[in-house]
Amino acid sequence: MSGKEKEYHYKPRILFISHSGELYGAERSLLTLVRGLQRLDRHEILVIVPDEGPLSLALDEEDIPFRIIPFMRWIGFRYHAVARYYRRIRNRFLIGRLVREAERWMPDVIYTNTIATPVGAMLTEKLSRRPVHIWHARELPGDRSTGFGLFDYGTEASLRLMARTSDCFICNSRFLHDQLAPRLQRAAGSSSELRTEIVYNGLDRVNGDAKPSDLLRKPGDGAGTPIRMIMAGGVSRVKHYGEAVAGVKILDAAGIPVQLDIYGSGDDDEMRKLAKEIEDAGLEKRVQLMGYRGDLGPEYARADMLLITSRMETFGRVAVEAMLAGCPVVSSDAGALPEIVLDGETGLVYRSGEPEHLARQIRKLIDDTSLRNAILNRAREYAETHFSAERLVTEIDQILRDLIAGNKVLESDDAS
């Protein structure tokens, strides 16, 4: 068999590591990616997940091979020594099982879907034939204020491990890249040049048809129905849902009939805090906690706008989902959100920490019909162009092919 024929028939093996078995933003992005790569049929794919759950069920439905091995993360909000020690010992205990699974399959690439777990890096260093290792960063840990948690190994030691075991670092926004890449390069040292890429998340079209733009009701039109606003995502201190509550209070005092439904869950303390903020504002009838909802497509279609008040977003998946569904977005100016919500073009942006400005932007979207229609049309076009599943798969596939072609281990195997 000639070298060209051998290259044509050989399918590189990609071992994906998911940090959880849930189906939140990072896991949905992983599912979109492996589904698209499977359709391309240029790679063999295996996904390792730490527990049975919505992700494994989805992989099973898509006929994507997976294994369940109960490894743990290396970041979290339980910082005391016992919790850190338990996570580290658990991963060291399970690494042998992971190595045996990987040695049977012999991956050409290990693809760690987030930087929330170190087991992909640990595997890379222990396998008899070193594969390419890709880290796909979707979070910014190392500081309590970011809301992503702290590293069990300490920030600097963890960054050194990531730099040492990285053949390519992919960041899901320019904001995250600019925050993380310089720190990784310092950890790698001046003698090593890290490859970093920016690849925005890609989304499949939200279920359900996008609604016509003129379905947004205006106060005083005789319908007597409040403007319906929604929020979505995990309830945590960095999301600042209380800012939206304050904005609703301002609108309510001005006689603007609005309803805010919040879809999401969080730890008990954060949920109680948010419920108390709603109660203290006297808005129990205006603001409702709806709990977690897996498929928000129908809610985007029914809503008049989506609000995002987070001050730490490394991407902004719900903004893209809403844009694809024809739901206008009012967003804070924090993190990567301005890369998605372009003020006056694909949505409206308000100044973080200023609920009065948030209320004014909401009123602008309600009152200015021509602006709203222009935003809806531009937002959908922008989302389909920049954040499609097809674009994600194409860009990651090219990165995979470049790295595999340049992997000396694989080249030597092909030559033999």
Sequence and secondary structure as in RCSB ss.txt:
>XXXX:A:sequence
MSGKEKEYHYKPRILFISHSGELYGAERSLLTLVRGLQRLDRHEILVIVPDEGPLSLALDEEDIPFRIIPFMRWI
GFRYHAVARYYRRIRNRFLIGRLVREAERWMPDVIYTNTIATPVGAMLTEKLSRRPVHIWHARELPGDRSTGFGL
FDYGTEASLRLMARTSDCFICNSRFLHDQLAPRLQRAAGSSSELRTEIVYNGLDRVNGDAKPSDLLRKPGDGAGT
PIRMIMAGGVSRVKHYGEAVAGVKILDAAGIPVQLDIYGSGDDDEMRKLAKEIEDAGLEKRVQLMGYRGDLGPEY
ARADMLLITSRMETFGRVAVEAMLAGCPVVSSDAGALPEIVLDGETGLVYRSGEPEHLARQIRKLIDDTSLRNAI
LNRAREYAETHFSAERLVTEIDQILRDLIAGNKVLESDDAS
>XXXX:A:secstr
  HHHHHHH   EEEEE S SS SHHHHHHHHHHHHHHHHTSSEEEEEESS SHHHHHHHHTT  EEE     SE
ES  SHHHHHHHHHHHHHHHHHHHHHHHHH  SEEEESSSS  HHHHHHHHSSS  EEEEEE    SSGGGSS E
ETT HHHHHHHHHHT SEEEESSHHHHHHHHHHHHHHH TT    EEE    B   SS    GGG   TTSS   
 EEEEEES   TTT HHHHHHHHHHHHHTT  EEEEEE    HHHHHHHHHHHHHTT TTTEEEEE  S  HHHH
HH SEEEE  S  SS HHHHHHHHTT  EEEES TTHHHHS BTTTBEEE TT HHHHHHHHHHHHH HHHHHHH
HHHHHHHHHHHSBHHHHHHHHHHHHHHHHHT HHHHHHHH 
